Amino acid sequence: MASHGNPTSGLEREAQAHSSTAPGAGKSTVTKDGSVVTSSDPTTHPSAGVGQKLKGDVGGAISGSVGSLQAATGAMLRNKGMEEKGRAKMQEEDERLGAKRGVMPMGSGQRHTTENH
């Protein structure tokens, strides 16, 4: 069968091969820098309804904000466990947004866990 449309790069084909095709599952996306971002959040799947996507955006914003506060509080109190949990929440939201939009949020690559230092 002949394919129509734009050709895809090897990275894009790899991401498509790894992406979930089941409705309600998350999705994988190749970002502009060539990295593959995957989210298990079903609201990132193209077939998700508008209501479901809005619910995911609101939930993600809340989770990211809570993660940011948790990480900052953990850093101030020198509680590494609390800080790591907050950073993990922020990273999950970054990955969800990256999978949804195809571009990682600005500054997402600058957040590192204490394990990486």
Disulfide bonds with the S-S distance in Angstrom:
none
